[in-house]
Amino acid sequence: MSENKKPEELKSKVSDLQDSVDRLESQLDTYLRGQTPQPQNVVFIDGKKRKHEQAASIIEEDRKLDFTKDENEERGNWSGKADFLLACLGYAVGLGNVWRFPYLCYRNGGAVFFIPYCIMLFLVGMPIFFLELSLGQFTSSGPLTCWKFAPMFTGLGVGMVIVSALVAIYYNMIIAWSLYYLFASIISIPTGTLPWAGAGGCGNWWNSDFCAETLTNLTSHNCSAMSLTESANGVCYNGSVVAGIWNYTRAKENNISPRPAAEEYLYGRVWRLYQSTGLDNLGELHWDLAVSLLGAWVIVALSLIKGIKSSGKVVYFTALFPYVVLVILFVRGLLLDGHREGIEFYIMQANLTKLTEAAVWKDAAVQIFFSLSASWGGLITLSSYNRFHNNCLRDSLIVSIGNCLTSFFAGFVIFSYLGFLARELNLPVSEVADGGIGLAFVVYPRAVATIGASHFWSIIFFIMLITLGLDSEFALVETVTTSIMDVWTSTRKHKWAVVTCVSIILYLLGLVMCTSGGAYLLQLADEYSGGWNVLLIAFSECIAIGLVYGVKRFRDDIYVMVGEMPCFPWMCSWWWWAVNWCFFTPLLVAFIMIFSWINYKPLSFGTYEYPVWGLALGWLMTMAVVVGIFIPYIYLLIVTPGGLWTRIVTLASPTVEWGPALPKHRRLAARFHRAMIIDPWDTGVMGNGLEVKVDPGPGVPNPAYEDDRL
C-alpha cells in the first residue's frame, strides 16, 4: 500500500518543484525587466518576454469578437453586433429631438443656429459621450462601480442613479400620455373623427366656454345686431353662453383667449387640469391615466425582464421604427399646402446677429448635452455590457452625429405640418409654432386632424412617440437595475425580480402624476431633477479622468480596447480628446452652469406661478443629486486609514481592482501599467507572476500605478 503511494508523492513533489521554478523564473524576469534595458522589439505579456510581432498577434487574436457566447459569463454581454449601437442610438434619440430642437432652431436664428450647435457638439457632446462609453466598456461596470481609478468620485455614480430614477418616473408618464392618445385614436375610428378634431372636439364635458372651433368672430356692431350681450371683457354672451369674442385686446387683458379643441382635449380630458388649482390641490387620481401608466411600465418591465438579452432585441424595432415614421410623415408633409412656408420659416430665415447673443450659445450647448443624454449614467450602463474590444470610438461618432442629424431632419418633418396648419388657420407660422409638450400633444394632433386619413397619421405619430420614449426609458431603468446588481452581485441570478421590483416602485411613485394636477408635478420634475446637477456631474467627470486619473493613462486604456484603427488611428488622434477632456469641455460646461444660475427664473406653467414651497420641492430634487455626489466621498474620507493628506491621495489613486473585469484583458493592460494585478478577486497574482497580498479595504492603492503618474 505504501509502495503505491510513492509514485503519487513523487509526482506531487515534482509538481511543487516545477511551480517553484516557474515562480523563480517569473521573479527573475521581473527583476531583469526593471534593471536591464530591454531590446526595442521585446514586450512582456503575462510575465513572459514576447517579440512585438508575437504580442501583436496575441492581442489581435483576442480582439476578434465572438457573439455566439458571452465574453463575461457572470455579467452578460450584448448578443449581436448591432444591439449596443441601436440601444445607444435609441437612448440618445428621444422625444427632445422631435419637440425641442426644431423650436430652438427657429427661435435662435434659423440656419445660423447650426453654427453654435455643431461647435458644441464637437467640444461638449462628443467628448463626454466618448468618455462615458470608454469608461463603461473598459471596466465592464455600471455607474456605481466604475470609479475605482479614484474612489473619491464614487458619488458621481450615486448622483447618476438618482437622476436616472427621477427622470424615469416622469418620462414614463409622457409615454403613458402617448398610449392614451394612441388608444383614443384607435377607438374613435368608427366615428370617423378624432376626439379633438373640429367642432366635434368642442361641446364635450371637458371643454371650456372658449373652445376655438365653435366661437364666432364678431364685432361690436354685429354683437348688438344679433341681440347678444356685449361684455366689457371683450366677450359676447347669448344669455350665459359664450357666443364669441368681439374685442381680442380686451379679452387678452382679462386672460381670455380662444383655446383650440386639441389643447382643450389635453388640458381637460387627458390631464383634467381644470379640476386642480395647483400643487396645493392636486385633485383625485384618475384611473384611465393610472392604467395607461401601468401599461407603459408593463412594456418596460417585459422588455427588460432578461436584462440586455431581451432589451437588445426590442431595440431593433423601437430604435428603427421612428425613422421609418419620420420618412413617411415627411413625404406626406411635402404634399400638404403651406409646407414650403413652414420649412422656410424653420431653416431659411437666417439671422447672423443671433451669434452675438450668449443665450443662443447656451441653448446650443444645453440641447447638445441633454439630447445625447450624457452624464445620466445610461451611457456607462449600456457600454458596460460591451465586449472588451468593441470599437467604442466608432460607436461614439456614429451615435452622436446620427443623433444630431435626426434632430435636423425632424425639424423638416414638423415644420412642414406647421406650415400647413398656419395656412389652414390663416395665421403666420410663428403663431402656431411651439415646442415641448405643446408641439407633441397639441399642435401636431391639431394638424393631422385636418388632413385625410387623420386616424392613420395620428396612430403612427403616437406609436413613433412611444418608441422614441421607450428606448430612453429602457436605459434609465437599466441604469438603476444594473447599479443594484453590480453592488449586490448575488441579485444577477434574479434579474427578473430586480426589474420587477424597481418597476413597481417607480410606478407607485409616478401615480401622483395621474392626478388632476399631475402635469404641474411633471413640469417641476422635468425642470429640476436633471438640470444643472447633471452639468455638475459632467464637469466632475472631466476633472476625474483628465486631471486626477490622467489622460495618458486613459489613452492607454482605450488603446488596449480599440487598438490602431486603419481609418482613424487612436494613437494619432487621442490628443484631440485629451485637450477637450482637460480644457474645452469642463470650461464650456462651467459656462453653461454659471449662465443658468445668472439667468435663473422661478418656474411657471402657463399662467400658473409655482408657490415658494413648490420651488423648494424642485430644489430638493436637485440637491438630492448633489448630496449623493458628496456623501460617499465624505464617508470614504472618514473610514480610510492614515492622515488627512494620505487619505486624499489614497482616494485619488487607483485601487487594486481598477481595470478590466476579466484577467485576460488585465494581462493586456499590463503592457502599459507594469505590475498590473491580473486577478485581484481570487489569486492575487500580478501580471509579472509576483504574488501580493490584497487588502479588500476601501481605497487601497494599486501598485500598478505607483510609478505611473501623469
NORRA-V32503 format. One record per residue. SS is DSSP state (a for helix, b for strand, c for the rest). PHI is phi in whole degrees, -180 to 180 (none if undefined). OMEGA is omega in degrees with one decimal (999 if undefined). Layout:
((SS/PHI/OMEGA) (SS/PHI/OMEGA))
This chain:
((c/none/179.2) (a/-68/178.6) (a/-67/179.1) (a/-70/-178.5) (a/-76/-174.3) (a/-60/178.5) (a/-59/-179.8) (a/-67/179.1) (a/-66/178.8) (a/-64/178.5) (a/-61/-179.8) (a/-66/-179.7) (a/-67/177.8) (a/-63/179.4) (a/-64/178.3) (a/-64/179.4) (a/-65/178.9) (a/-65/177.4) (a/-63/179.4) (a/-66/178.3) (a/-63/178.9) (a/-62/-179.3) (a/-67/178.7) (a/-64/178.9) (a/-62/179.6) (a/-66/179.1) (a/-66/177.2) (a/-65/176.7) (a/-60/179.5) (a/-62/-179.8) (a/-63/-179.6) (a/-65/179.8) (a/-65/-179.5) (a/-82/-173.4) (a/-105/-172.8) (c/-113/174.9) (c/-59/-177.6) (c/-94/175.0) (c/-58/-176.0) (c/-66/-177.0) (c/-98/-178.3) (b/-119/172.7) (b/-131/178.3) (b/-114/173.3) (b/-130/-179.3) (c/57/174.4) (c/77/-178.9) (b/-126/179.2) (b/-70/174.7) (b/-137/170.9) (b/-73/-178.4) (a/-54/-178.0) (a/-64/179.8) (a/-68/179.0) (a/-62/-179.0) (a/-61/-179.4) (a/-68/178.0) (a/-65/-178.8) (a/-67/-179.2) (a/-64/177.6) (a/-64/-179.8) (a/-69/-176.7) (c/-78/178.1) (c/-70/-175.0) (c/-87/178.8) (c/-113/-177.0) (c/-94/178.9) (c/-80/179.0) (c/-150/179.4) (c/-76/174.7) (c/-74/176.1) (c/-104/-171.7) (c/-66/-178.1) (c/-71/-172.8) (c/-99/-179.0) (c/93/178.6) (c/-137/173.6) (c/-60/-173.6) (c/-85/-177.5) (c/-132/-177.6) (c/-64/-175.1) (c/-96/-176.2) (a/-57/-177.3) (a/-66/-177.5) (a/-60/-180.0) (a/-70/178.0) (a/-63/179.9) (a/-69/178.2) (a/-65/178.7) (a/-64/178.0) (a/-66/-178.4) (a/-74/-179.1) (c/-85/-177.2) (c/-127/-177.0) (a/-63/-179.1) (a/-62/178.2) (a/-64/-176.6) (a/-91/-170.8) (a/-107/-178.7) (c/-112/-174.5) (a/-60/-179.3) (a/-57/179.6) (a/-65/178.5) (a/-64/-177.5) (a/-64/-177.9) (a/-71/-179.1) (a/-74/-174.2) (c/-113/170.9) (c/101/177.0) (a/65/-176.1) (a/-61/180.0) (a/-61/-178.3) (a/-61/-178.9) (a/-70/178.7) (a/-67/176.7) (a/-66/-179.3) (a/-63/-179.4) (a/-70/177.9) (a/-62/179.2) (a/-68/176.4) (a/-62/-175.6) (a/-79/-175.7) (a/-100/-178.3) (a/-121/-173.0) (a/-65/-176.8) (a/-61/-178.7) (a/-59/-179.7) (a/-69/178.4) (a/-59/-179.2) (a/-68/179.0) (a/-60/-176.3) (a/-71/177.2) (a/-63/-179.2) (a/-66/-178.5) (a/-64/179.7) (a/-65/-178.5) (a/-70/-177.4) (a/-65/-176.1) (a/-96/-173.3) (c/52/-178.0) (c/-134/176.4) (c/-79/-173.4) (c/-67/179.4) (c/-85/-171.3) (c/-125/-176.0) (c/-97/-171.9) (c/-102/-176.2) (c/-73/172.3) (c/-72/175.8) (c/-163/-174.0) (a/-57/179.4) (a/-63/-178.8) (a/-98/179.6) (a/-57/-179.6) (a/-62/176.4) (a/-60/177.6) (a/-66/177.2) (a/-62/178.2) (a/-60/179.4) (a/-63/-179.3) (a/-66/178.6) (a/-64/178.1) (a/-59/-178.0) (a/-62/179.9) (a/-66/-179.6) (a/-64/-179.0) (a/-69/-179.9) (a/-60/-178.3) (a/-63/-175.4) (a/-85/-179.9) (a/-65/178.7) (a/-72/174.7) (a/-68/177.0) (a/-66/175.5) (a/-63/178.1) (a/-63/175.9) (a/-61/179.3) (a/-63/175.7) (a/-62/178.6) (a/-60/179.6) (a/-66/178.6) (a/-63/179.9) (a/-64/179.2) (a/-64/178.9) (a/-67/-177.2) (a/-73/-174.8) (a/-73/179.0) (c/-91/179.8) (a/-58/179.7) (a/-60/-179.4) (a/-78/-179.9) (c/80/-177.5) (c/-138/175.2) (c/-68/-173.4) (c/-67/178.2) (c/-112/-173.0) (c/-98/169.7) (c/55/-178.4) (a/-65/178.2) (a/-67/177.0) (a/-81/177.5) (c/-111/177.7) (c/78/177.9) (c/-95/-176.1) (c/-63/-177.6) (c/-90/-176.0) (c/-81/173.3) (c/-93/179.1) (c/-76/-173.4) (c/-115/175.5) (b/-65/-166.8) (a/-62/-173.8) (a/-67/-179.8) (a/-112/179.1) (c/-82/178.8) (b/-106/175.1) (b/-75/-175.6) (c/-123/170.2) (c/-118/179.2) (a/-60/-177.7) (a/-67/-175.4) (a/-75/173.0) (a/-65/178.3) (a/-74/-177.6) (a/-64/-179.1) (c/-92/178.9) (c/60/176.5) (c/-99/179.8) (b/-88/-179.2) (b/-90/-177.4) (c/-94/-180.0) (c/-69/179.4) (c/-85/176.7) (c/91/-175.5) (b/-110/172.9) (b/-98/-178.9) (b/-116/170.2) (b/-106/-170.0) (c/74/176.8) (c/-103/-177.1) (b/-96/177.8) (b/-72/179.2) (b/-101/-179.0) (b/172/179.0) (b/-118/-178.9) (c/-99/179.1) (c/-142/-175.3) (a/-69/179.3) (a/-65/178.3) (a/-64/179.8) (a/-61/-179.7) (a/-65/177.9) (a/-63/179.0) (c/-101/179.4) (c/56/177.1) (c/-116/176.9) (c/-154/176.9) (c/-62/178.5) (b/-115/177.1) (c/-59/-179.3) (a/-60/179.4) (a/-65/177.9) (a/-70/179.4) (a/-68/177.0) (a/-65/179.7) (a/-66/-175.4) (a/-74/-173.8) (a/-96/-176.0) (a/-90/-175.7) (a/-81/-176.7) (c/-84/-169.0) (c/57/-175.7) (a/-64/-179.5) (a/-68/-179.8) (a/-89/179.8) (c/-125/177.6) (c/-99/-179.9) (b/142/-177.6) (c/-63/-178.6) (c/-79/178.6) (b/-148/-175.3) (c/-74/179.6) (c/84/-174.7) (c/-86/176.1) (b/-81/-177.4) (c/-103/-172.3) (a/-63/-177.4) (a/-67/175.4) (a/-70/179.0) (a/-63/178.2) (a/-68/177.6) (a/-63/178.2) (a/-66/176.7) (a/-61/178.3) (a/-61/178.6) (a/-64/-179.1) (a/-72/176.0) (a/-64/177.7) (a/-60/-179.4) (a/-64/-177.2) (a/-63/180.0) (a/-66/-179.8) (a/-72/-177.2) (a/-106/-170.9) (c/-59/176.7) (c/-110/179.8) (c/70/-177.4) (a/-70/179.3) (a/-67/177.8) (a/-93/-179.4) (a/-66/178.5) (a/-63/177.2) (a/-89/-179.2) (a/-64/-175.1) (a/-66/176.8) (a/-62/175.7) (a/-91/-173.3) (a/-67/-179.2) (c/-87/-175.3) (c/-96/-177.1) (a/-59/178.8) (a/-57/179.5) (a/-70/176.7) (a/-62/-178.8) (a/-67/179.7) (a/-59/178.7) (a/-65/179.6) (a/-62/-179.9) (a/-65/-179.8) (a/-67/178.5) (a/-61/178.4) (a/-66/179.9) (a/-64/179.5) (a/-68/179.3) (c/-91/-178.5) (c/-91/174.6) (c/-66/177.3) (c/93/-177.5) (a/-62/-178.1) (a/-63/179.5) (a/-62/179.2) (a/-65/-178.5) (a/-67/177.6) (a/-64/177.8) (a/-65/-178.2) (a/-70/-167.3) (a/-122/-168.5) (a/-90/-178.0) (c/-86/-177.0) (c/-75/179.9) (c/-129/-174.7) (a/-64/-178.9) (a/-65/179.0) (a/-63/-178.8) (a/-67/179.7) (a/-87/-178.3) (c/-96/-178.4) (a/-62/-178.1) (a/-63/179.5) (a/-66/178.9) (a/-67/177.0) (a/-66/177.8) (a/-62/179.7) (a/-64/-178.9) (a/-66/-179.5) (a/-65/-179.8) (a/-64/177.9) (a/-62/-174.2) (a/-62/-175.5) (a/-82/176.3) (a/-67/179.2) (c/-82/179.6) (c/57/-179.0) (c/-77/173.7) (c/67/173.5) (c/-98/-179.8) (c/97/-176.8) (a/-66/-178.9) (a/-67/176.8) (a/-63/-179.3) (a/-62/-177.3) (a/-63/-177.5) (a/-73/-179.7) (c/-68/177.4) (c/-95/176.6) (c/-73/166.3) (c/-71/-167.8) (c/-59/-175.3) (c/-100/173.1) (c/-61/-178.1) (c/-82/-176.1) (a/-71/176.8) (a/-67/177.4) (a/-61/-179.5) (a/-64/178.8) (a/-62/-179.3) (a/-67/-178.4) (a/-63/-174.7) (a/-70/-176.8) (a/-66/178.1) (a/-71/178.1) (a/-62/177.7) (a/-62/-178.3) (a/-71/176.8) (a/-65/176.7) (a/-63/177.6) (a/-59/-178.2) (a/-62/-178.6) (a/-68/179.8) (a/-61/177.6) (a/-62/177.3) (a/-63/-179.1) (a/-63/-175.3) (a/-64/-174.4) (a/-76/172.3) (a/-65/177.7) (a/-77/177.8) (a/-66/175.7) (a/-62/177.0) (a/-63/-179.1) (a/-65/179.1) (a/-62/179.1) (a/-69/179.6) (a/-62/-177.2) (a/-93/-178.5) (c/56/179.5) (c/-128/172.8) (c/-67/-177.5) (a/-59/-177.2) (a/-61/-177.3) (a/-87/176.8) (a/-108/179.8) (c/-71/-179.6) (c/-154/178.4) (c/-129/176.0) (c/71/-176.1) (a/-60/-179.6) (a/-60/179.2) (a/-71/-174.3) (a/-75/-171.5) (a/-114/177.1) (a/-126/-172.9) (a/-65/-177.4) (a/-68/175.6) (a/-57/178.1) (a/-66/-179.3) (a/-71/-177.0) (a/-69/179.9) (c/-69/-176.3) (c/-103/179.9) (c/-114/-179.6) (c/-64/-178.1) (c/53/-173.7) (a/-61/179.9) (a/-65/180.0) (a/-62/-177.8) (a/-67/177.5) (a/-68/-178.4) (a/-63/-176.9) (a/-70/177.7) (a/-66/-177.5) (a/-76/170.8) (a/-64/177.3) (a/-62/178.6) (a/-61/-179.4) (a/-63/-178.8) (a/-68/175.4) (a/-61/-179.0) (a/-73/-175.9) (a/-64/-179.6) (a/-59/178.2) (a/-67/179.7) (a/-65/176.7) (a/-54/-176.3) (a/-67/179.7) (a/-64/-179.8) (a/-70/178.4) (a/-61/177.1) (a/-61/179.8) (a/-68/-176.7) (a/-68/178.6) (a/-63/179.2) (a/-62/177.5) (a/-62/-176.9) (a/-73/176.5) (a/-74/179.4) (a/-81/177.0) (c/-109/-170.9) (a/-63/-179.6) (a/-66/-179.1) (a/-76/-179.9) (a/-62/178.6) (a/-76/-176.9) (a/-128/-178.4) (a/-58/-177.7) (a/-60/-179.7) (a/-70/179.1) (a/-63/-179.9) (a/-62/-179.1) (a/-63/-178.9) (a/-64/179.4) (a/-63/-179.3) (a/-64/179.6) (a/-65/-178.9) (a/-63/-178.9) (a/-68/175.8) (a/-64/-179.9) (a/-63/177.9) (a/-67/-178.4) (a/-83/-178.2) (a/-61/179.8) (a/-64/177.7) (a/-84/175.7) (a/-94/176.4) (b/-87/-179.0) (c/-62/179.4) (c/-99/-177.5) (a/-60/-179.8) (a/-64/176.7) (a/-64/179.7) (a/-68/-179.8) (a/-62/178.3) (a/-62/179.0) (a/-65/179.6) (a/-66/179.8) (a/-63/-176.9) (a/-76/-168.4) (a/-110/-175.0) (c/-74/-178.1) (c/-129/-178.4) (c/-101/-176.0) (a/-71/175.9) (a/-64/175.8) (a/-70/175.4) (a/-63/176.8) (a/-63/177.0) (a/-63/-179.2) (a/-63/178.4) (a/-60/-178.9) (a/-67/177.1) (a/-60/-179.8) (a/-63/178.4) (a/-64/-176.9) (a/-62/-177.4) (a/-80/-172.8) (a/-73/-172.1) (a/-115/-177.3) (a/-84/177.7) (a/-72/177.8) (a/108/-177.1) (a/-68/179.1) (a/-67/176.1) (a/-64/-178.6) (a/-65/175.9) (a/-59/-179.8) (a/-66/178.9) (a/-61/179.4) (a/-68/179.4) (a/-63/177.7) (a/-59/-178.5) (a/-80/-169.2) (a/-101/-179.4) (c/66/178.4) (c/-95/179.0) (c/-90/-174.6) (c/-62/-175.8) (c/-95/-175.0) (c/-145/-175.0) (c/-58/-176.3) (a/-66/-175.3) (a/-69/175.1) (a/-97/-173.6) (a/-108/-173.5) (a/-61/-176.6) (a/-60/179.8) (a/-63/179.1) (a/-68/-179.5) (a/-62/179.5) (a/-62/178.8) (a/-68/-178.5) (a/-61/-175.7) (a/-89/-171.2) (a/-128/-168.4) (a/-60/-175.6) (a/-63/179.1) (a/-63/179.1) (a/-66/-179.6) (a/-69/176.7) (a/-65/176.7) (a/-63/177.3) (a/-61/-179.8) (a/-63/-180.0) (a/-61/-178.1) (a/-63/179.3) (a/-62/179.0) (a/-65/179.2) (a/-69/-177.8) (a/-63/-176.2) (c/-98/-178.8) (c/-65/175.2) (c/-131/178.0) (c/-55/-176.4) (c/-68/173.0) (b/-137/179.9) (b/-132/-172.8) (c/65/177.9) (c/-91/-177.9) (b/-83/175.8) (b/-101/-178.4) (c/-68/177.6) (c/-68/-178.6) (a/-60/-179.6) (a/-67/176.2) (a/-69/176.0) (a/-65/177.0) (a/-63/176.3) (a/-63/177.2) (a/-64/178.5) (a/-66/175.9) (a/-65/175.2) (a/-63/179.6) (a/-63/-176.3) (a/-71/175.6) (a/-60/178.1) (a/-71/-178.7) (a/-63/177.9) (a/-62/177.5) (a/-61/179.0) (a/-73/-170.4) (a/-95/-178.1) (a/-60/179.0) (a/-59/179.4) (a/-65/179.0) (a/-63/178.9) (a/-62/-179.5) (a/-64/178.8) (a/-65/-179.6) (a/-77/-172.5) (a/-86/179.8) (c/-73/-178.2) (c/-72/177.0) (c/106/176.5) (c/-69/-175.3) (a/-60/-178.8) (a/-65/178.2) (a/-63/178.7) (a/-64/-179.6) (a/-62/179.8) (a/-63/179.6) (a/-63/-178.2) (a/-73/176.9) (c/-99/-177.6) (c/-115/178.0) (c/-62/176.3) (b/-88/-179.5) (c/-65/-178.0) (c/-90/-178.5) (c/-64/177.5) (c/134/178.9) (c/-62/-176.2) (c/-80/-175.5) (c/-105/-179.3) (a/-56/-177.7) (a/-65/177.5) (a/-84/175.0) (a/-68/174.9) (a/-63/178.0) (a/-67/178.8) (a/-65/179.6) (c/-65/175.5) (c/-62/-176.5) (c/-103/-178.5) (c/-116/-175.9) (c/-62/-178.7) (c/66/175.1) (c/-58/179.9) (b/-76/-173.6) (c/-73/-175.9) (c/-140/-176.2) (c/-70/-177.5) (c/-87/-173.4) (c/-132/-172.1) (c/-89/-177.1) (c/71/-179.6) (b/-95/-178.8) (b/-84/-176.4) (c/-62/179.1) (c/-99/177.2) (c/90/-176.9) (c/-82/-179.1) (b/-83/178.4) (c/-134/175.4) (c/-92/-177.4) (c/-100/176.4) (c/-91/-176.3) (c/-78/-178.3) (c/-67/-176.6) (c/-68/172.2) (c/71/179.9) (c/-71/-178.3) (b/-65/176.8) (c/-92/-179.1) (a/-61/178.7) (a/-65/-174.7) (a/-115/-175.5) (c/-61/179.9) (c/-112/-175.2) (c/-121/-179.2) (c/-84/179.7) (c/-67/999))
